[in-house]
Structures are given as C-alpha cells and as structure tokens.
Amino acid sequence: MPFYEYRCAECGHEFEVMQKMNDASLRNCPECGKPELDKLISVAGFQLKGGSCSRPTDDVPACGAGGACPACE
Ligand SMILES: [Zn+2]
C-alpha cells in the first residue's frame, strides 16, 4: 500500500498517510482543520518503484529518469 505525503497550504503542516490507490485524497488538515491540503509526490513509492527496475536499456531511461520503463510496467 503506497504512502502519500500531504502539506497544508494554510499552516504548513506536513505528514504522510498510507492509503489505497482508490482512496480519495485527503482535503482537511488534521492540524488546523482547513481544506488546504496539497498532495505531494510519494517518496516511498517512488523509491520502491525505482528499486524494482533491473532492466534499463539504452533506449529507455531507468525508472525515475522521467521515462516509462518496460521492466516496471
Ligand atoms: Zn493546516
């Protein structure tokens, strides 16, 4: 289950939460209660995906380099 990172635009509170892919994004900040949460890129999920890539080629950049890696799709 991937982690998602959120930051509150109102008070700056940052936190991570474990959610299913289909779960709705959080809106309300647990600190100040304002619906100002922005979803950030999941760092944990990003590293997990990159680490699973074992077959980068010359034509296709490795995962995390901005391209689609067929080894990870
Ligand atoms: Zn807040």
N, CA, C, O and the ligand as a Tripos MOL2 file, in Angstrom:
@<TRIPOS>MOLECULE
protein
  293   291    74     0     0
PROTEIN
NO_CHARGES

@<TRIPOS>ATOM
      1 N           0.8570   -1.2000    0.0000 N.3       1 MET1
      2 CA          0.0000    0.0000    0.0000 C.3       1 MET1
      3 C           0.8880    1.2420    0.0000 C.2       1 MET1
      4 O           1.7780    1.3650    0.8410 O.2       1 MET1
      5 N           0.6570    2.1460   -0.9200 N.am      2 PRO2
      6 CA          1.5720    3.2960   -1.0420 C.3       2 PRO2
      7 C           1.3450    4.3570    0.0290 C.2       2 PRO2
      8 O           0.2500    4.5070    0.5720 O.2       2 PRO2
      9 N           2.4060    5.0740    0.3060 N.am      3 PHE3
     10 CA          2.3120    6.2300    1.1840 C.3       3 PHE3
     11 C           2.0770    7.4750    0.3530 C.2       3 PHE3
     12 O           2.6190    7.6190   -0.7430 O.2       3 PHE3
     13 N           1.2680    8.3630    0.8810 N.am      4 TYR4
     14 CA          1.0840    9.6610    0.2520 C.3       4 TYR4
     15 C           1.4880   10.7380    1.2370 C.2       4 TYR4
     16 O           1.2280   10.6390    2.4360 O.2       4 TYR4
     17 N           2.1320   11.7760    0.7040 N.am      5 GLU5
     18 CA          2.5790   12.8750    1.5460 C.3       5 GLU5
     19 C           1.7170   14.0960    1.2580 C.2       5 GLU5
     20 O           1.4510   14.4330    0.1050 O.2       5 GLU5
     21 N           1.2950   14.7370    2.3110 N.am      6 TYR6
     22 CA          0.4570   15.9180    2.1770 C.3       6 TYR6
     23 C           1.1130   17.1000    2.8820 C.2       6 TYR6
     24 O           1.8460   16.9440    3.8590 O.2       6 TYR6
     25 N           0.8230   18.2850    2.3530 N.am      7 ARG7
     26 CA          1.2550   19.5130    3.0240 C.3       7 ARG7
     27 C           0.0800   20.4820    3.0380 C.2       7 ARG7
     28 O          -0.6320   20.6430    2.0480 O.2       7 ARG7
     29 N          -0.0960   21.1090    4.1630 N.am      8 CYS8
     30 CA         -1.1860   22.0670    4.3250 C.3       8 CYS8
     31 C          -0.7140   23.4510    3.8880 C.2       8 CYS8
     32 O           0.2760   23.9780    4.3950 O.2       8 CYS8
     33 N          -1.4530   24.0290    2.9290 N.am      9 ALA9
     34 CA         -1.0990   25.3620    2.4410 C.3       9 ALA9
     35 C          -1.4250   26.4340    3.4670 C.2       9 ALA9
     36 O          -0.9200   27.5540    3.3800 O.2       9 ALA9
     37 N          -2.2570   26.1020    4.4290 N.am     10 GLU10
     38 CA         -2.6800   27.0860    5.4350 C.3      10 GLU10
     39 C          -1.6520   27.2290    6.5480 C.2      10 GLU10
     40 O          -1.2240   28.3360    6.8750 O.2      10 GLU10
     41 N          -1.2530   26.0750    7.1380 N.am     11 CYS11
     42 CA         -0.3720   26.1480    8.3070 C.3      11 CYS11
     43 C           0.9990   25.5030    8.0630 C.2      11 CYS11
     44 O           1.8870   25.5980    8.9100 O.2      11 CYS11
     45 N           1.1720   24.8480    6.9050 N.am     12 GLY12
     46 CA          2.4700   24.2730    6.5860 C.3      12 GLY12
     47 C           2.7050   22.9000    7.1740 C.2      12 GLY12
     48 O           3.7970   22.3480    7.0390 O.2      12 GLY12
     49 N           1.7150   22.3450    7.8160 N.am     13 HIS13
     50 CA          1.8540   21.0120    8.4100 C.3      13 HIS13
     51 C           2.0640   19.9670    7.3140 C.2      13 HIS13
     52 O           1.3300   19.9360    6.3270 O.2      13 HIS13
     53 N           3.0780   19.1080    7.4980 N.am     14 GLU14
     54 CA          3.3480   18.0320    6.5440 C.3      14 GLU14
     55 C           3.2270   16.6910    7.2490 C.2      14 GLU14
     56 O           3.6290   16.5410    8.4030 O.2      14 GLU14
     57 N           2.6670   15.7150    6.5360 N.am     15 PHE15
     58 CA          2.5520   14.3850    7.1170 C.3      15 PHE15
     59 C           2.3940   13.3560    6.0060 C.2      15 PHE15
     60 O           2.0590   13.6860    4.8680 O.2      15 PHE15
     61 N           2.6450   12.1050    6.3650 N.am     16 GLU16
     62 CA          2.4610   11.0030    5.4250 C.3      16 GLU16
     63 C           1.3020   10.1430    5.8920 C.2      16 GLU16
     64 O           1.0560    9.9980    7.0900 O.2      16 GLU16
     65 N           0.5970    9.5790    4.9300 N.am     17 VAL17
     66 CA         -0.5150    8.6990    5.2750 C.3      17 VAL17
     67 C          -0.5140    7.5230    4.2950 C.2      17 VAL17
     68 O          -0.2260    7.6810    3.1090 O.2      17 VAL17
     69 N          -0.8400    6.3540    4.8180 N.am     18 MET18
     70 CA         -0.9060    5.1710    3.9700 C.3      18 MET18
     71 C          -2.3330    5.0380    3.4330 C.2      18 MET18
     72 O          -3.2850    4.9310    4.2060 O.2      18 MET18
     73 N          -2.4720    5.0460    2.1150 N.am     19 GLN19
     74 CA         -3.7970    4.9610    1.5100 C.3      19 GLN19
     75 C          -3.7920    3.9530    0.3870 C.2      19 GLN19
     76 O          -2.7600    3.6940   -0.2320 O.2      19 GLN19
     77 N          -4.9500    3.3880    0.1320 N.am     20 LYS20
     78 CA         -5.1060    2.5640   -1.0560 C.3      20 LYS20
     79 C          -5.1280    3.4620   -2.2890 C.2      20 LYS20
     80 O          -5.4190    4.6560   -2.2110 O.2      20 LYS20
     81 N          -4.8100    2.8510   -3.4280 N.am     21 MET21
     82 CA         -4.7750    3.6120   -4.6660 C.3      21 MET21
     83 C          -6.1210    4.2930   -4.9460 C.2      21 MET21
     84 O          -6.1620    5.3950   -5.4940 O.2      21 MET21
     85 N          -7.2000    3.6410   -4.5720 N.am     22 ASN22
     86 CA         -8.5340    4.1430   -4.9130 C.3      22 ASN22
     87 C          -9.1190    5.0710   -3.8570 C.2      22 ASN22
     88 O         -10.1980    5.6320   -4.0460 O.2      22 ASN22
     89 N          -8.4110    5.2320   -2.7500 N.am     23 ASP23
     90 CA         -8.9250    6.1230   -1.7190 C.3      23 ASP23
     91 C          -8.9120    7.5650   -2.2050 C.2      23 ASP23
     92 O          -8.0220    7.9810   -2.9470 O.2      23 ASP23
     93 N          -9.8910    8.3010   -1.7820 N.am     24 ALA24
     94 CA         -9.9640    9.7150   -2.1470 C.3      24 ALA24
     95 C          -8.8510   10.4880   -1.4400 C.2      24 ALA24
     96 O          -8.4330   10.1370   -0.3360 O.2      24 ALA24
     97 N          -8.3820   11.5460   -2.0980 N.am     25 SER25
     98 CA         -7.3620   12.3800   -1.4950 C.3      25 SER25
     99 C          -7.9290   13.0870   -0.2630 C.2      25 SER25
    100 O          -9.1010   13.4570   -0.2080 O.2      25 SER25
    101 N          -7.0530   13.2540    0.7070 N.am     26 LEU26
    102 CA         -7.4600   13.9980    1.8960 C.3      26 LEU26
    103 C          -7.5770   15.4810    1.5520 C.2      26 LEU26
    104 O          -6.8510   15.9940    0.7010 O.2      26 LEU26
    105 N          -8.4910   16.1510    2.2200 N.am     27 ARG27
    106 CA         -8.6810   17.5800    1.9690 C.3      27 ARG27
    107 C          -8.4280   18.4150    3.2170 C.2      27 ARG27
    108 O          -7.8530   19.5020    3.1470 O.2      27 ARG27
    109 N          -8.8600   17.9000    4.3420 N.am     28 ASN28
    110 CA         -8.8150   18.7220    5.5530 C.3      28 ASN28
    111 C          -7.5440   18.4600    6.3650 C.2      28 ASN28
    112 O          -7.1890   17.3130    6.6330 O.2      28 ASN28
    113 N          -6.8810   19.5250    6.7430 N.am     29 CYS29
    114 CA         -5.6680   19.4260    7.5460 C.3      29 CYS29
    115 C          -5.9990   18.9500    8.9610 C.2      29 CYS29
    116 O          -6.8930   19.4970    9.6070 O.2      29 CYS29
    117 N          -5.2750   17.9250    9.4470 N.am     30 PRO30
    118 CA         -5.5380   17.4420   10.8070 C.3      30 PRO30
    119 C          -5.0710   18.4360   11.8770 C.2      30 PRO30
    120 O          -5.4780   18.3280   13.0340 O.2      30 PRO30
    121 N          -4.2370   19.3840   11.5120 N.am     31 GLU31
    122 CA         -3.7230   20.3560   12.4770 C.3      31 GLU31
    123 C          -4.6510   21.5480   12.6340 C.2      31 GLU31
    124 O          -5.0420   21.9030   13.7460 O.2      31 GLU31
    125 N          -5.0050   22.1720   11.4930 N.am     32 CYS32
    126 CA         -5.7890   23.4120   11.5730 C.3      32 CYS32
    127 C          -7.2200   23.2340   11.0760 C.2      32 CYS32
    128 O          -8.0560   24.1190   11.2570 O.2      32 CYS32
    129 N          -7.5080   22.0750   10.4390 N.am     33 GLY33
    130 CA         -8.8760   21.8020   10.0360 C.3      33 GLY33
    131 C          -9.3000   22.4460    8.7300 C.2      33 GLY33
    132 O         -10.4340   22.2610    8.2890 O.2      33 GLY33
    133 N          -8.3920   23.2090    8.0970 N.am     34 LYS34
    134 CA         -8.7410   23.8800    6.8430 C.3      34 LYS34
    135 C          -8.6000   22.9040    5.6680 C.2      34 LYS34
    136 O          -7.7200   22.0440    5.6820 O.2      34 LYS34
    137 N          -9.4560   23.0330    4.6610 N.am     35 PRO35
    138 CA         -9.3690   22.1470    3.4770 C.3      35 PRO35
    139 C          -8.3010   22.6370    2.5080 C.2      35 PRO35
    140 O          -8.5890   22.9740    1.3600 O.2      35 PRO35
    141 N          -7.0530   22.6710    2.9960 N.am     36 GLU36
    142 CA         -5.9670   23.2640    2.1980 C.3      36 GLU36
    143 C          -4.8450   22.2770    1.9320 C.2      36 GLU36
    144 O          -3.7210   22.6900    1.6440 O.2      36 GLU36
    145 N          -5.1200   20.9960    2.0200 N.am     37 LEU37
    146 CA         -4.0560   20.0150    1.8310 C.3      37 LEU37
    147 C          -3.6910   19.8590    0.3610 C.2      37 LEU37
    148 O          -4.5640   19.7520   -0.5000 O.2      37 LEU37
    149 N          -2.3970   19.8470    0.0870 N.am     38 ASP38
    150 CA         -1.8800   19.5370   -1.2410 C.3      38 ASP38
    151 C          -1.2110   18.1820   -1.1830 C.2      38 ASP38
    152 O          -0.4320   17.9110   -0.2700 O.2      38 ASP38
    153 N          -1.5050   17.3300   -2.1470 N.am     39 LYS39
    154 CA         -0.8630   16.0110   -2.1950 C.3      39 LYS39
    155 C           0.4980   16.1450   -2.8690 C.2      39 LYS39
    156 O           0.6140   16.6950   -3.9640 O.2      39 LYS39
    157 N           1.5110   15.6370   -2.2020 N.am     40 LEU40
    158 CA          2.8640   15.6850   -2.7480 C.3      40 LEU40
    159 C           3.2060   14.3310   -3.3650 C.2      40 LEU40
    160 O           2.4850   13.3500   -3.1890 O.2      40 LEU40
    161 N           4.3050   14.3030   -4.0800 N.am     41 ILE41
    162 CA          4.7590   13.0410   -4.6650 C.3      41 ILE41
    163 C           5.1530   12.0780   -3.5540 C.2      41 ILE41
    164 O           5.8210   12.4640   -2.5950 O.2      41 ILE41
    165 N           4.7400   10.8430   -3.6860 N.am     42 SER42
    166 CA          5.0520    9.8330   -2.6870 C.3      42 SER42
    167 C           6.5080    9.4030   -2.8230 C.2      42 SER42
    168 O           6.8750    8.7250   -3.7820 O.2      42 SER42
    169 N           7.3250    9.7950   -1.8690 N.am     43 VAL43
    170 CA          8.7510    9.4790   -1.9230 C.3      43 VAL43
    171 C           8.9780    7.9820   -1.7540 C.2      43 VAL43
    172 O           9.7900    7.3850   -2.4600 O.2      43 VAL43
    173 N           8.2680    7.3920   -0.8300 N.am     44 ALA44
    174 CA          8.4530    5.9680   -0.5530 C.3      44 ALA44
    175 C           8.0930    5.1290   -1.7780 C.2      44 ALA44
    176 O           8.8180    4.2010   -2.1360 O.2      44 ALA44
    177 N           6.9770    5.4590   -2.4150 N.am     45 GLY45
    178 CA          6.5450    4.7160   -3.5930 C.3      45 GLY45
    179 C           7.4940    4.8930   -4.7530 C.2      45 GLY45
    180 O           7.7350    3.9690   -5.5310 O.2      45 GLY45
    181 N           8.0290    6.0970   -4.8580 N.am     46 PHE46
    182 CA          8.9640    6.4020   -5.9440 C.3      46 PHE46
    183 C          10.2250    5.5600   -5.8070 C.2      46 PHE46
    184 O          10.7000    4.9950   -6.7920 O.2      46 PHE46
    185 N          10.7640    5.4720   -4.6180 N.am     47 GLN47
    186 CA         11.9840    4.6960   -4.3880 C.3      47 GLN47
    187 C          11.7210    3.2100   -4.5800 C.2      47 GLN47
    188 O          12.5620    2.4830   -5.1070 O.2      47 GLN47
    189 N          10.5550    2.7720   -4.1520 N.am     48 LEU48
    190 CA         10.2100    1.3660   -4.2760 C.3      48 LEU48
    191 C          10.1710    0.9590   -5.7490 C.2      48 LEU48
    192 O          10.6800   -0.0950   -6.1300 O.2      48 LEU48
    193 N           9.5540    1.8200   -6.5700 N.am     49 LYS49
    194 CA          9.4320    1.5220   -7.9880 C.3      49 LYS49
    195 C          10.8000    1.5350   -8.6590 C.2      49 LYS49
    196 O          11.1140    0.6610   -9.4660 O.2      49 LYS49
    197 N          11.6120    2.5360   -8.3170 N.am     50 GLY50
    198 CA         12.9290    2.6360   -8.9310 C.3      50 GLY50
    199 C          13.8020    1.4460   -8.5610 C.2      50 GLY50
    200 O          14.5700    0.9470   -9.3840 O.2      50 GLY50
    201 N          13.6800    0.9940   -7.3160 N.am     51 GLY51
    202 CA         14.4990   -0.1110   -6.8570 C.3      51 GLY51
    203 C          14.1230   -1.4310   -7.4890 C.2      51 GLY51
    204 O          14.9090   -2.3790   -7.4880 O.2      51 GLY51
    205 N          12.8980   -1.4920   -8.0370 N.am     52 SER52
    206 CA         12.4450   -2.7460   -8.6270 C.3      52 SER52
    207 C          12.8520   -2.8600  -10.0890 C.2      52 SER52
    208 O          12.6340   -3.8950  -10.7190 O.2      52 SER52
    209 N          13.4410   -1.8050  -10.6240 N.am     53 CYS53
    210 CA         13.8060   -1.8010  -12.0380 C.3      53 CYS53
    211 C          15.1830   -2.4120  -12.2160 C.2      53 CYS53
    212 O          16.1710   -1.8570  -11.7360 O.2      53 CYS53
    213 N          15.2640   -3.5290  -12.8870 N.am     54 SER54
    214 CA         16.5450   -4.2050  -13.0450 C.3      54 SER54
    215 C          16.9620   -4.3180  -14.5040 C.2      54 SER54
    216 O          18.0280   -4.8530  -14.8100 O.2      54 SER54
    217 N          16.1220   -3.8140  -15.4050 N.am     55 ARG55
    218 CA         16.4380   -3.9730  -16.8100 C.3      55 ARG55
    219 C          16.3570   -2.6690  -17.6070 C.2      55 ARG55
    220 O          15.6400   -2.6120  -18.6050 O.2      55 ARG55
    221 N          17.0670   -1.6300  -17.1940 N.am     56 PRO56
    222 CA         17.0900   -0.4180  -18.0260 C.3      56 PRO56
    223 C          17.8690   -0.6880  -19.3120 C.2      56 PRO56
    224 O          18.8120   -1.4800  -19.3270 O.2      56 PRO56
    225 N          17.4750   -0.0400  -20.3530 N.am     57 THR57
    226 CA         18.1650   -0.2150  -21.6350 C.3      57 THR57
    227 C          18.7120    1.1270  -22.1080 C.2      57 THR57
    228 O          18.4450    2.1640  -21.5020 O.2      57 THR57
    229 N          19.4640    1.1000  -23.1760 N.am     58 ASP58
    230 CA         19.9990    2.3400  -23.7270 C.3      58 ASP58
    231 C          18.8780    3.2220  -24.2840 C.2      58 ASP58
    232 O          18.9710    4.4490  -24.2610 O.2      58 ASP58
    233 N          17.8340    2.5890  -24.7750 N.am     59 ASP59
    234 CA         16.7470    3.3420  -25.4140 C.3      59 ASP59
    235 C          15.7540    3.8820  -24.3970 C.2      59 ASP59
    236 O          15.1240    4.9160  -24.6180 O.2      59 ASP59
    237 N          15.6190    3.1750  -23.2830 N.am     60 VAL60
    238 CA         14.6320    3.5720  -22.2860 C.3      60 VAL60
    239 C          15.3500    3.9260  -20.9940 C.2      60 VAL60
    240 O          16.1010    3.1110  -20.4600 O.2      60 VAL60
    241 N          15.1270    5.1270  -20.4900 N.am     61 PRO61
    242 CA         15.7830    5.5030  -19.2330 C.3      61 PRO61
    243 C          15.2930    4.6590  -18.0750 C.2      61 PRO61
    244 O          14.1710    4.1530  -18.0890 O.2      61 PRO61
    245 N          16.1390    4.5120  -17.0790 N.am     62 ALA62
    246 CA         15.7530    3.7700  -15.8820 C.3      62 ALA62
    247 C          14.6280    4.4940  -15.1680 C.2      62 ALA62
    248 O          14.4230    5.6950  -15.3420 O.2      62 ALA62
    249 N          13.9170    3.7450  -14.3730 N.am     63 CYS63
    250 CA         12.8150    4.3360  -13.6100 C.3      63 CYS63
    251 C          13.3180    5.5230  -12.8120 C.2      63 CYS63
    252 O          14.4060    5.4780  -12.2380 O.2      63 CYS63
    253 N          12.5270    6.5820  -12.7780 N.am     64 GLY64
    254 CA         12.9000    7.7640  -12.0400 C.3      64 GLY64
    255 C          13.5970    8.7920  -12.9050 C.2      64 GLY64
    256 O          13.8240    9.9200  -12.4670 O.2      64 GLY64
    257 N          13.9450    8.4150  -14.1430 N.am     65 ALA65
    258 CA         14.6070    9.3570  -15.0350 C.3      65 ALA65
    259 C          13.5900   10.0800  -15.9120 C.2      65 ALA65
    260 O          13.9720   10.8130  -16.8250 O.2      65 ALA65
    261 N          12.3170    9.8830  -15.6480 N.am     66 GLY66
    262 CA         11.2870   10.6110  -16.3700 C.3      66 GLY66
    263 C          10.6600    9.8290  -17.5000 C.2      66 GLY66
    264 O           9.7330   10.3230  -18.1430 O.2      66 GLY66
    265 N          11.1300    8.6340  -17.7620 N.am     67 GLY67
    266 CA         10.5830    7.8430  -18.8500 C.3      67 GLY67
    267 C           9.8340    6.6370  -18.3400 C.2      67 GLY67
    268 O           9.8600    6.3370  -17.1460 O.2      67 GLY67
    269 N           9.1710    5.9490  -19.2380 N.am     68 ALA68
    270 CA          8.4700    4.7340  -18.8760 C.3      68 ALA68
    271 C           9.3900    3.5500  -19.0680 C.2      68 ALA68
    272 O           9.9170    3.3290  -20.1590 O.2      68 ALA68
    273 N           9.5810    2.7900  -18.0060 N.am     69 CYS69
    274 CA         10.4680    1.6310  -18.0680 C.3      69 CYS69
    275 C           9.6490    0.3650  -18.2850 C.2      69 CYS69
    276 O           8.8150    0.0380  -17.4390 O.2      69 CYS69
    277 N           9.8480   -0.3550  -19.3720 N.am     70 PRO70
    278 CA          9.0440   -1.5540  -19.6390 C.3      70 PRO70
    279 C           9.2540   -2.6360  -18.5880 C.2      70 PRO70
    280 O           8.3860   -3.4900  -18.4030 O.2      70 PRO70
    281 N          10.3700   -2.6150  -17.9100 N.am     71 ALA71
    282 CA         10.6270   -3.6310  -16.8910 C.3      71 ALA71
    283 C           9.7260   -3.4540  -15.6740 C.2      71 ALA71
    284 O           9.5240   -4.3900  -14.9000 O.2      71 ALA71
    285 N           9.1920   -2.2600  -15.5120 N.am     72 CYS72
    286 CA          8.3910   -1.9710  -14.3240 C.3      72 CYS72
    287 C           6.9090   -1.8510  -14.6370 C.2      72 CYS72
    288 O           6.0980   -1.7240  -13.7180 O.2      72 CYS72
    289 N           6.5420   -1.8880  -15.8830 N.am     73 GLU73
    290 CA          5.1260   -1.7260  -16.2230 C.3      73 GLU73
    291 C           4.3750   -3.0220  -15.9980 C.2      73 GLU73
    292 O           3.1680   -3.0840  -16.2290 O.2      73 GLU73
    293 ZN         -3.1880   23.1300    8.3630 Zn       74 ZN74
@<TRIPOS>BOND
     1     1     2 1
     2     2     3 1
     3     3     4 2
     4     3     5 am
     5     5     6 1
     6     6     7 1
     7     7     8 2
     8     7     9 am
     9     9    10 1
    10    10    11 1
    11    11    12 2
    12    11    13 am
    13    13    14 1
    14    14    15 1
    15    15    16 2
    16    15    17 am
    17    17    18 1
    18    18    19 1
    19    19    20 2
    20    19    21 am
    21    21    22 1
    22    22    23 1
    23    23    24 2
    24    23    25 am
    25    25    26 1
    26    26    27 1
    27    27    28 2
    28    27    29 am
    29    29    30 1
    30    30    31 1
    31    31    32 2
    32    31    33 am
    33    33    34 1
    34    34    35 1
    35    35    36 2
    36    35    37 am
    37    37    38 1
    38    38    39 1
    39    39    40 2
    40    39    41 am
    41    41    42 1
    42    42    43 1
    43    43    44 2
    44    43    45 am
    45    45    46 1
    46    46    47 1
    47    47    48 2
    48    47    49 am
    49    49    50 1
    50    50    51 1
    51    51    52 2
    52    51    53 am
    53    53    54 1
    54    54    55 1
    55    55    56 2
    56    55    57 am
    57    57    58 1
    58    58    59 1
    59    59    60 2
    60    59    61 am
    61    61    62 1
    62    62    63 1
    63    63    64 2
    64    63    65 am
    65    65    66 1
    66    66    67 1
    67    67    68 2
    68    67    69 am
    69    69    70 1
    70    70    71 1
    71    71    72 2
    72    71    73 am
    73    73    74 1
    74    74    75 1
    75    75    76 2
    76    75    77 am
    77    77    78 1
    78    78    79 1
    79    79    80 2
    80    79    81 am
    81    81    82 1
    82    82    83 1
    83    83    84 2
    84    83    85 am
    85    85    86 1
    86    86    87 1
    87    87    88 2
    88    87    89 am
    89    89    90 1
    90    90    91 1
    91    91    92 2
    92    91    93 am
    93    93    94 1
    94    94    95 1
    95    95    96 2
    96    95    97 am
    97    97    98 1
    98    98    99 1
    99    99   100 2
   100    99   101 am
   101   101   102 1
   102   102   103 1
   103   103   104 2
   104   103   105 am
   105   105   106 1
   106   106   107 1
   107   107   108 2
   108   107   109 am
   109   109   110 1
   110   110   111 1
   111   111   112 2
   112   111   113 am
   113   113   114 1
   114   114   115 1
   115   115   116 2
   116   115   117 am
   117   117   118 1
   118   118   119 1
   119   119   120 2
   120   119   121 am
   121   121   122 1
   122   122   123 1
   123   123   124 2
   124   123   125 am
   125   125   126 1
   126   126   127 1
   127   127   128 2
   128   127   129 am
   129   129   130 1
   130   130   131 1
   131   131   132 2
   132   131   133 am
   133   133   134 1
   134   134   135 1
   135   135   136 2
   136   135   137 am
   137   137   138 1
   138   138   139 1
   139   139   140 2
   140   139   141 am
   141   141   142 1
   142   142   143 1
   143   143   144 2
   144   143   145 am
   145   145   146 1
   146   146   147 1
   147   147   148 2
   148   147   149 am
   149   149   150 1
   150   150   151 1
   151   151   152 2
   152   151   153 am
   153   153   154 1
   154   154   155 1
   155   155   156 2
   156   155   157 am
   157   157   158 1
   158   158   159 1
   159   159   160 2
   160   159   161 am
   161   161   162 1
   162   162   163 1
   163   163   164 2
   164   163   165 am
   165   165   166 1
   166   166   167 1
   167   167   168 2
   168   167   169 am
   169   169   170 1
   170   170   171 1
   171   171   172 2
   172   171   173 am
   173   173   174 1
   174   174   175 1
   175   175   176 2
   176   175   177 am
   177   177   178 1
   178   178   179 1
   179   179   180 2
   180   179   181 am
   181   181   182 1
   182   182   183 1
   183   183   184 2
   184   183   185 am
   185   185   186 1
   186   186   187 1
   187   187   188 2
   188   187   189 am
   189   189   190 1
   190   190   191 1
   191   191   192 2
   192   191   193 am
   193   193   194 1
   194   194   195 1
   195   195   196 2
   196   195   197 am
   197   197   198 1
   198   198   199 1
   199   199   200 2
   200   199   201 am
   201   201   202 1
   202   202   203 1
   203   203   204 2
   204   203   205 am
   205   205   206 1
   206   206   207 1
   207   207   208 2
   208   207   209 am
   209   209   210 1
   210   210   211 1
   211   211   212 2
   212   211   213 am
   213   213   214 1
   214   214   215 1
   215   215   216 2
   216   215   217 am
   217   217   218 1
   218   218   219 1
   219   219   220 2
   220   219   221 am
   221   221   222 1
   222   222   223 1
   223   223   224 2
   224   223   225 am
   225   225   226 1
   226   226   227 1
   227   227   228 2
   228   227   229 am
   229   229   230 1
   230   230   231 1
   231   231   232 2
   232   231   233 am
   233   233   234 1
   234   234   235 1
   235   235   236 2
   236   235   237 am
   237   237   238 1
   238   238   239 1
   239   239   240 2
   240   239   241 am
   241   241   242 1
   242   242   243 1
   243   243   244 2
   244   243   245 am
   245   245   246 1
   246   246   247 1
   247   247   248 2
   248   247   249 am
   249   249   250 1
   250   250   251 1
   251   251   252 2
   252   251   253 am
   253   253   254 1
   254   254   255 1
   255   255   256 2
   256   255   257 am
   257   257   258 1
   258   258   259 1
   259   259   260 2
   260   259   261 am
   261   261   262 1
   262   262   263 1
   263   263   264 2
   264   263   265 am
   265   265   266 1
   266   266   267 1
   267   267   268 2
   268   267   269 am
   269   269   270 1
   270   270   271 1
   271   271   272 2
   272   271   273 am
   273   273   274 1
   274   274   275 1
   275   275   276 2
   276   275   277 am
   277   277   278 1
   278   278   279 1
   279   279   280 2
   280   279   281 am
   281   281   282 1
   282   282   283 1
   283   283   284 2
   284   283   285 am
   285   285   286 1
   286   286   287 1
   287   287   288 2
   288   287   289 am
   289   289   290 1
   290   290   291 1
   291   291   292 2
@<TRIPOS>SUBSTRUCTURE
     1 MET1         2 RESIDUE 1 A MET
     2 PRO2         6 RESIDUE 1 A PRO
     3 PHE3        10 RESIDUE 1 A PHE
     4 TYR4        14 RESIDUE 1 A TYR
     5 GLU5        18 RESIDUE 1 A GLU
     6 TYR6        22 RESIDUE 1 A TYR
     7 ARG7        26 RESIDUE 1 A ARG
     8 CYS8        30 RESIDUE 1 A CYS
     9 ALA9        34 RESIDUE 1 A ALA
    10 GLU10       38 RESIDUE 1 A GLU
    11 CYS11       42 RESIDUE 1 A CYS
    12 GLY12       46 RESIDUE 1 A GLY
    13 HIS13       50 RESIDUE 1 A HIS
    14 GLU14       54 RESIDUE 1 A GLU
    15 PHE15       58 RESIDUE 1 A PHE
    16 GLU16       62 RESIDUE 1 A GLU
    17 VAL17       66 RESIDUE 1 A VAL
    18 MET18       70 RESIDUE 1 A MET
    19 GLN19       74 RESIDUE 1 A GLN
    20 LYS20       78 RESIDUE 1 A LYS
    21 MET21       82 RESIDUE 1 A MET
    22 ASN22       86 RESIDUE 1 A ASN
    23 ASP23       90 RESIDUE 1 A ASP
    24 ALA24       94 RESIDUE 1 A ALA
    25 SER25       98 RESIDUE 1 A SER
    26 LEU26      102 RESIDUE 1 A LEU
    27 ARG27      106 RESIDUE 1 A ARG
    28 ASN28      110 RESIDUE 1 A ASN
    29 CYS29      114 RESIDUE 1 A CYS
    30 PRO30      118 RESIDUE 1 A PRO
    31 GLU31      122 RESIDUE 1 A GLU
    32 CYS32      126 RESIDUE 1 A CYS
    33 GLY33      130 RESIDUE 1 A GLY
    34 LYS34      134 RESIDUE 1 A LYS
    35 PRO35      138 RESIDUE 1 A PRO
    36 GLU36      142 RESIDUE 1 A GLU
    37 LEU37      146 RESIDUE 1 A LEU
    38 ASP38      150 RESIDUE 1 A ASP
    39 LYS39      154 RESIDUE 1 A LYS
    40 LEU40      158 RESIDUE 1 A LEU
    41 ILE41      162 RESIDUE 1 A ILE
    42 SER42      166 RESIDUE 1 A SER
    43 VAL43      170 RESIDUE 1 A VAL
    44 ALA44      174 RESIDUE 1 A ALA
    45 GLY45      178 RESIDUE 1 A GLY
    46 PHE46      182 RESIDUE 1 A PHE
    47 GLN47      186 RESIDUE 1 A GLN
    48 LEU48      190 RESIDUE 1 A LEU
    49 LYS49      194 RESIDUE 1 A LYS
    50 GLY50      198 RESIDUE 1 A GLY
    51 GLY51      202 RESIDUE 1 A GLY
    52 SER52      206 RESIDUE 1 A SER
    53 CYS53      210 RESIDUE 1 A CYS
    54 SER54      214 RESIDUE 1 A SER
    55 ARG55      218 RESIDUE 1 A ARG
    56 PRO56      222 RESIDUE 1 A PRO
    57 THR57      226 RESIDUE 1 A THR
    58 ASP58      230 RESIDUE 1 A ASP
    59 ASP59      234 RESIDUE 1 A ASP
    60 VAL60      238 RESIDUE 1 A VAL
    61 PRO61      242 RESIDUE 1 A PRO
    62 ALA62      246 RESIDUE 1 A ALA
    63 CYS63      250 RESIDUE 1 A CYS
    64 GLY64      254 RESIDUE 1 A GLY
    65 ALA65      258 RESIDUE 1 A ALA
    66 GLY66      262 RESIDUE 1 A GLY
    67 GLY67      266 RESIDUE 1 A GLY
    68 ALA68      270 RESIDUE 1 A ALA
    69 CYS69      274 RESIDUE 1 A CYS
    70 PRO70      278 RESIDUE 1 A PRO
    71 ALA71      282 RESIDUE 1 A ALA
    72 CYS72      286 RESIDUE 1 A CYS
    73 GLU73      290 RESIDUE 1 A GLU
    74 ZN74       293 GROUP 0 **** ****
